[in-house]
Amino acid sequence: MRKLVLSLGLILSTLIPPPVQAFEIEDQITVGPAHARRVLRVLSTGDAELFEDTIRDFLTALPDVRVDYIVASSAELMRAVGNGDAKADLVMSSATDLQTKLVNDGRAQRYSSPVTSRLPDWARWRDHLFAFTQEPAAIVLSRKAFVGLPMPESRQELIALMRDHPERFQGKVGTYDIRASGLGYLFATQDARTSETFWRLSEVMGSLGVKLFCCSSQMIEEVSDGRLAVAYNVLGSYARANGDPAEVVVMLPQDYTIIMLRTAFIPRDSQQPALAGLFIDHLISRGWQAAPGAVSVAEENAWTDEAQALRRIRMGPGLLVYLDALKKAAFLAEWSSAILQ
């Protein structure tokens, strides 16, 4: 009988396909010994190459720990954690609104330490969600595309230049596809709450055949090689890390600059909550170095020499407004009308 059961098991194993990954992974790295006694599973939207040094620094005093670092889009991360498909010990994302919703939905557990207790109130929420970087939404400009033209310093100046010189910018303006990018959607909704200028700019970009992207890195690459003249709402830290200063200008608009908070939380079902807490402390203390162009949450007056009006995204229930299904559908419809002309 036992032989029969084993035989049936072997037959079924050949007929049933292996389980499919429940969410789309963009990249993953493993740092630390293969046979480590403890494993910290990190699910993040941050590029692996930007965070690898920070992980290695964290592991310096932990020789028995390995970090499995998985990268997914903010939308995929939201679905995976919300549905319970992702088995992670720590969740990191630049989409502060989606992180806030996951915490609000009870997907996180409380954490407190001497390091987190020193955070300003705007950098932590309910002792569940913690900011560890501040990163501006920038406008990235091609120096070659603006030869003979003044470099704009505000959205109004950029609108005027694109309207006056459509032949120079036709098909050479890029921004996030906010239907697919969680960070892009966050930036767009914060823009719309701040100023009507966002909708005028969107209409002008739409009239010029704007190109839509999933990620900041792709937009930066296309500005650097001349395929784009303007990339709007690019993550400023990535632009400064990857853009060639000889080819691109990273502009923080002086009318207002949205400041994104990159945040982390410990999932409710984390198998290594203590280790995840140590990594949060490490991120707050030193992890901002992983993103050149970002600054520590301790620097409350960052960028005052570059941007006149800073609009820091605040964690809390206010971020959930545009995640309401009806409000989101209405916002996307208005955005599509402006952009997809």
Backbone hydrogen bonds, N-H to C=O, Kabsch-Sander energy under -0.5 kcal/mol:
donor,donor_aa,acceptor,acceptor_aa,energy
5,V,1,M,-2.3
6,L,2,R,-2.3
7,S,3,K,-2.3
8,L,4,L,-2.5
9,G,5,V,-2.2
10,L,6,L,-2.2
11,I,7,S,-2.2
12,L,8,L,-2.7
13,S,9,G,-2.1
14,T,10,L,-1.0
14,T,11,I,-0.7
15,L,11,I,-1.1
16,I,12,L,-2.9
26,E,71,V,-2.9
27,D,71,V,-1.3
29,I,69,Y,-2.4
31,V,67,V,-2.6
36,A,33,P,-1.4
37,R,64,D,-0.6
38,R,64,D,-2.3
40,L,66,R,-3.0
41,R,39,V,-0.6
42,V,40,L,-0.7
42,V,68,D,-2.9
43,L,90,L,-2.6
44,S,42,V,-0.5
44,S,70,I,-2.9
45,T,92,M,-1.0
50,L,47,D,-0.7
51,F,47,D,-1.1
51,F,48,A,-0.5
52,E,48,A,-1.4
55,I,51,F,-2.2
56,R,52,E,-2.6
57,D,53,D,-2.3
58,F,54,T,-2.0
59,L,55,I,-2.0
60,T,56,R,-0.6
60,T,57,D,-0.9
61,A,58,F,-0.6
62,L,59,L,-1.8
65,V,62,L,-1.7
66,R,38,R,-2.2
67,V,31,V,-3.1
68,D,40,L,-2.3
68,D,66,R,-0.5
69,Y,29,I,-2.8
69,Y,67,V,-0.7
70,I,42,V,-3.1
70,I,68,D,-0.6
71,V,27,D,-3.4
72,A,44,S,-2.2
77,L,73,S,-2.9
78,M,74,S,-2.2
79,R,75,A,-2.2
80,A,76,E,-2.9
81,V,77,L,-2.6
82,G,78,M,-2.4
83,N,79,R,-2.4
84,G,80,A,-0.6
84,G,81,V,-0.5
85,D,80,A,-2.1
86,A,80,A,-1.5
87,K,85,D,-0.6
88,A,86,A,-1.1
89,D,41,R,-2.9
90,L,41,R,-1.5
91,V,265,F,-2.6
92,M,43,L,-2.7
93,S,263,T,-2.2
96,T,94,S,-1.5
99,Q,95,A,-2.1
100,T,96,T,-2.4
101,K,97,D,-2.0
102,L,98,L,-2.2
103,V,99,Q,-2.2
104,N,100,T,-2.8
105,D,101,K,-2.1
106,G,103,V,-1.8
107,R,102,L,-2.5
109,Q,266,I,-2.6
111,Y,127,D,-2.8
117,S,113,S,-2.4
118,R,114,P,-0.6
118,R,115,V,-0.9
119,L,116,T,-1.4
123,A,120,P,-2.0
124,R,121,D,-1.3
125,W,129,L,-2.2
128,H,125,W,-2.4
129,L,125,W,-1.8
130,F,264,A,-2.3
131,A,123,A,-3.2
132,F,262,R,-2.7
133,T,262,R,-1.0
134,Q,295,V,-1.9
135,E,260,M,-2.9
137,A,258,I,-2.7
138,A,136,P,-0.7
138,A,234,V,-3.5
139,I,251,M,-2.8
140,V,138,A,-0.5
140,V,231,A,-2.6
141,L,139,I,-0.5
141,L,249,V,-2.7
142,S,229,A,-2.4
143,R,141,L,-0.5
143,R,247,E,-2.6
146,F,142,S,-1.0
146,F,143,R,-0.6
147,V,144,K,-1.3
149,L,146,F,-2.6
158,L,154,S,-1.9
159,I,155,R,-2.8
160,A,156,Q,-2.2
161,L,157,E,-2.1
162,M,158,L,-2.4
163,R,159,I,-2.4
164,D,160,A,-2.2
165,H,161,L,-1.6
168,R,165,H,-1.2
169,F,165,H,-0.9
170,Q,166,P,-1.6
171,G,208,L,-3.5
172,K,169,F,-2.3
174,G,230,V,-2.6
175,T,211,K,-1.9
177,D,213,F,-3.1
178,I,176,Y,-1.1
180,A,177,D,-1.9
181,S,177,D,-2.2
182,G,180,A,-0.6
185,Y,181,S,-2.1
186,L,182,G,-2.1
187,F,183,L,-2.8
188,A,184,G,-2.4
189,T,185,Y,-2.5
190,Q,186,L,-2.3
191,D,187,F,-2.4
192,A,188,A,-2.6
193,R,189,T,-1.9
194,T,190,Q,-1.2
194,T,191,D,-0.6
195,S,191,D,-2.5
198,F,195,S,-1.1
199,W,196,E,-0.9
200,R,196,E,-1.4
201,L,197,T,-2.7
202,S,198,F,-2.3
203,E,199,W,-2.1
204,V,200,R,-1.9
205,M,201,L,-2.7
206,G,202,S,-2.6
207,S,203,E,-2.0
208,L,204,V,-0.9
208,L,205,M,-0.6
209,G,206,G,-1.5
210,V,205,M,-1.2
211,K,173,V,-3.2
213,F,175,T,-2.0
219,M,215,C,-1.3
220,I,216,S,-2.6
221,E,217,S,-2.1
222,E,218,Q,-1.9
223,V,219,M,-2.0
224,S,220,I,-2.4
225,D,221,E,-1.9
226,G,223,V,-1.0
227,R,222,E,-1.4
228,L,222,E,-2.2
229,A,172,K,-3.3
230,V,172,K,-1.9
231,A,140,V,-2.4
232,Y,174,G,-3.0
234,V,138,A,-2.3
236,G,136,P,-3.4
236,G,234,V,-0.5
238,Y,235,L,-0.5
239,A,235,L,-2.0
240,R,236,G,-2.2
241,A,237,S,-1.5
242,N,238,Y,-2.6
243,G,239,A,-2.4
247,E,244,D,-2.4
248,V,244,D,-2.7
249,V,141,L,-2.5
251,M,139,I,-3.0
251,M,249,V,-0.9
252,L,250,V,-0.5
254,Q,153,E,-3.1
257,T,309,A,-2.6
259,I,311,R,-2.3
260,M,135,E,-3.3
260,M,258,I,-0.6
262,R,133,T,-1.4
262,R,260,M,-0.6
263,T,93,S,-2.4
263,T,261,L,-0.5
264,A,130,F,-2.1
265,F,91,V,-2.0
266,I,109,Q,-0.5
268,R,107,R,-2.3
270,S,267,P,-1.7
276,A,272,Q,-2.6
277,G,273,P,-2.2
278,L,274,A,-1.8
279,F,275,L,-1.8
280,I,276,A,-2.1
281,D,277,G,-2.3
282,H,278,L,-2.1
283,L,279,F,-2.7
284,I,280,I,-2.6
285,S,281,D,-2.3
286,R,282,H,-3.3
287,G,282,H,-1.4
288,W,283,L,-0.8
289,Q,286,R,-1.9
290,A,287,G,-2.3
291,A,288,W,-1.7
293,G,294,A,-0.6
294,A,291,A,-2.7
295,V,134,Q,-1.7
299,E,296,S,-1.6
300,E,298,A,-1.4
302,A,299,E,-1.1
304,T,301,N,-1.0
306,E,303,W,-1.6
307,A,303,W,-2.6
311,R,257,T,-2.9
313,I,259,I,-2.8
315,M,122,W,-0.6
319,L,316,G,-1.9
320,L,317,P,-2.0
321,V,318,G,-1.0
323,L,320,L,-1.2
324,D,320,L,-0.6
324,D,321,V,-1.3
328,K,324,D,-3.1
329,A,325,A,-2.3
330,A,326,L,-2.2
331,F,327,K,-2.5
332,L,328,K,-2.7
333,A,329,A,-1.9
334,E,330,A,-2.1
335,W,331,F,-2.7
336,S,332,L,-2.6
337,S,333,A,-1.9
338,A,334,E,-1.6
339,I,335,W,-3.0
340,L,336,S,-2.3
341,Q,339,I,-1.3
